[in-house]
Amino acid sequence: MSHVLKVRNLFKTYGHGDIFRDVTFTLDAGETLGVFGMSGCGKSTLGRCIIGLEKNYRGDVEFNGKNLRRLSNKKFRLERALMQMIFQHPEMSFDPKMRVIDSVTEPVCYHFRKDREDVFSELKPLIKAVGLRPDQFYSYPNQLSGGEIQRAMMVKIYSLSPKLIVADEPTSMLDMSVQAQVLNLMKSLQKERDTACVFISHDPEVMRIMCDRIAVLEKGEFEIMCKREFDDYSENFHEGLPL
Ligand SMILES: Nc1ncnc2c1ncn2[C@@H]1O[C@H](COP(=O)(O)OP(=O)(O)OP(=O)(O)O)[C@@H](O)[C@H]1O
């Protein structure tokens, strides 16, 4: 079986120095790799490089058997639809002036040249699965709670049947009970659809729940640990800060 994602010898530097050095790993369908580290260590930058939002790096990112930087813009856009990123602030992915239904259905309408109502009808089982009502999608983003917006985001992302999701602190802005619901939902959708995931967080507990393997990013070094090694390592952390 070929890997969904192959990251080889990835280096990223900003003006002030190395962000990370020699990041290498592979990810299979249905698998979750956690990326853990304290604030500012470079987790989001790594996520952006993987998904192609940041292209100025050394090394190779191969997705779906294709080296992303060697693709033409047109081919990159096709692959990009199969890689989705969930952000810490989901409301920023929604245009405040557009009804949620329009933001959610737009990518599928665009990629598959389909009508909004047809797309929305096809999404109803997914809407039910995330625990929202179809009528909520006729609201504007500011009329939904943080947890509801993150669920609507799941509908938007999964509507494109992605093979890879990069989730960058997707629940860190939610309160604890909503956080648990959204994490469970992400896990079950991922399992059902066999999606590969890079899950970024500074919360050791969330890492343990969501990830099969965990990589620690510290001072530019990227090290993949088994769960027992991670438990020992993270004992010295609280809320992403070293104790
Ligand atoms: N476009 C940029 N230009 C210059 N420096 C940047 C840029 N983006 C990020 N940085 C710097 O790179 C470092 C890593 O930032 P990044 O956002 O990847 O960290 P992070 O681990 O995701 O942090 P947090 O957990 O706080 O979100 C930081 O020092 C940041 O200031």
The ligand as a Gaussian input file, in Angstrom:
#p B3LYP/6-31G(d) Opt

LIG

0 1
 N        5.447000      34.389000       7.916000
 C        6.342000      34.404000       8.909000
 N        7.458000      35.154000       8.812000
 C        8.398000      35.152000       9.787000
 N        8.322000      34.409000      10.910000
 C        7.227000      33.648000      11.054000
 C        6.182000      33.588000      10.075000
 N        5.225000      32.718000      10.495000
 C        5.642000      32.260000      11.697000
 N        6.836000      32.808000      12.029000
 C        7.618000      32.518000      13.242000
 O        7.951000      31.143000      13.205000
 C        7.896000      30.586000      14.514000
 C        6.942000      29.408000      14.522000
 O        5.598000      29.890000      14.370000
 P        4.369000      28.882000      14.327000
 O        3.124000      29.696000      14.196000
 O        4.626000      27.844000      13.319000
 O        4.449000      28.230000      15.801000
 P        3.416000      27.299000      16.564000
 O        4.207000      26.203000      17.185000
 O        2.305000      26.900000      15.666000
 O        2.886000      28.296000      17.704000
 P        1.463000      28.361000      18.481000
 O        1.315000      27.047000      19.201000
 O        1.646000      29.524000      19.400000
 O        0.389000      28.570000      17.444000
 C        7.478000      31.723000      15.445000
 O        8.654000      32.260000      16.026000
 C        6.831000      32.723000      14.511000
 O        6.978000      34.031000      14.991000

